[in-house]
């Protein structure tokens, strides 16, 4: 069984910034992302990923996302 844990403040901050930029550039969503922790386990050919993430966005952005996925 292989494990990878990303919990350092610096690394999680850098990943959070990258995710925010990708969301804005590729999807047009302005969402504040704070990644707190990522834990990955690989066992028997299956990968399990656990992420602790906080997101902050305006009501308008939330409605825009819901409309785009058909949940308006």
Contact map, one row per residue, 1 for C-alpha under 8 A:
111000000000000000000000000000000000000011110000000000000000000000000000
111100000000000000000000000000000000000011100000000000000000000000000000
111110000000000000000000000000000000001111000000000000000000000000000000
011111000000000000000000000000000000011110000000000000000000000000000000
001111100000000000000000000000000000111100000000000000000000000000000000
000111110011000000000000000000000000111000000000000000000000000000000000
000011111011000000000000000000000001110000000000000000000000000000000000
000001111111000000000000000000000000000000000000000000000000000000000000
000000111111100000000000000000000001000000000000000000000000000000000000
000000011111110000000000000000000000000000000000000000000000000000000000
000001111111111000000000000000000000000000000000000000000000000000000000
000001111111111100000000000000000111100000000000000000000000000000000000
000000001111111110000000000000000110000000000000000000000000000000000000
000000000111111111000000000000000000000000000000000000000000000000000000
000000000011111111100000000000000010000000000000000000000000000000000000
000000000001111111110000000000001110000000000000000000000000000000000000
000000000000111111111000000000001000000000000000000000000000000000000000
000000000000011111111100000000000000000000000000000000000000000000000000
000000000000001111111110000000001000000000000000000000000000000000000000
000000000000000111111111000001111000000000000000000000000000000000000000
000000000000000011111111100000000000000000000000000000000000000000000000
000000000000000001111111111000000000000000000000000000000000000000000000
000000000000000000111111111111100000000000000000000000000000000000000000
000000000000000000011111111111100000000000000000000000000000000000000000
000000000000000000001111111110000000000000000000000000000000000000000000
000000000000000000000111111100000000000000000000000000000000000000000000
000000000000000000000111111110000000000000000000000000000000000000000000
000000000000000000000011111111000000000000000000000000000000000000000000
000000000000000000000011101111100000000000000000000000000000100010000000
000000000000000000010011000111110000000000000000000000001000100000000000
000000000000000000010011000011111000000000000000000000111000100000000000
000000000000000000010000000001111100000000000000000000111000000000000000
000000000000000110110000000000111110000000000000000011110000000000000000
000000000001100100000000000000011111000000000000000011100000000000000000
000000000001101100000000000000001111110000000000001111000000000000000000
000000101001000000000000000000000111110000000000001111000000000000000000
000011100001000000000000000000000011111000000000001110000000000000000000
000111100000000000000000000000000011111100000000111100000000000000000000
001111000000000000000000000000000000111110000000111000000000000000000000
001110000000000000000000000000000000011111000011110000000000000000000000
111100000000000000000000000000000000001111100011100000000000000000000000
111000000000000000000000000000000000000111111111000000000000000000000000
110000000000000000000000000000000000000011111110000000000000000000000000
100000000000000000000000000000000000000001111100000000000000000000000000
000000000000000000000000000000000000000001111110000000000000000000000000
000000000000000000000000000000000000000001111111000000000000000000000000
000000000000000000000000000000000000000111101111100000000000000000000000
000000000000000000000000000000000000000111000111110000000000000000000000
000000000000000000000000000000000000011110000011111000000000000000000000
000000000000000000000000000000000000011100000001111100000000000000000000
000000000000000000000000000000000011111000000000111110000000000000000000
000000000000000000000000000000000011110000000000011111000000000000000000
000000000000000000000000000000001111100000000000001111100000000000000000
000000000000000000000000000000001111000000000000000111110000000000000000
000000000000000000000000000000111100000000000000000011111000000000000000
000000000000000000000000000000111000000000000000000001111100000000000000
000000000000000000000000000001110000000000000000000000111110110000000000
000000000000000000000000000000000000000000000000000000011111110000000000
000000000000000000000000000000000000000000000000000000001111111000000000
000000000000000000000000000000000000000000000000000000000111111100000000
000000000000000000000000000011100000000000000000000000001111111110000000
000000000000000000000000000000000000000000000000000000001111111111000000
000000000000000000000000000000000000000000000000000000000011111111100001
000000000000000000000000000000000000000000000000000000000001111111110000
000000000000000000000000000010000000000000000000000000000000111111111000
000000000000000000000000000000000000000000000000000000000000011111111111
000000000000000000000000000000000000000000000000000000000000001111111111
000000000000000000000000000000000000000000000000000000000000000111111110
000000000000000000000000000000000000000000000000000000000000000011111110
000000000000000000000000000000000000000000000000000000000000000001111111
000000000000000000000000000000000000000000000000000000000000000001111111
000000000000000000000000000000000000000000000000000000000000001001100111
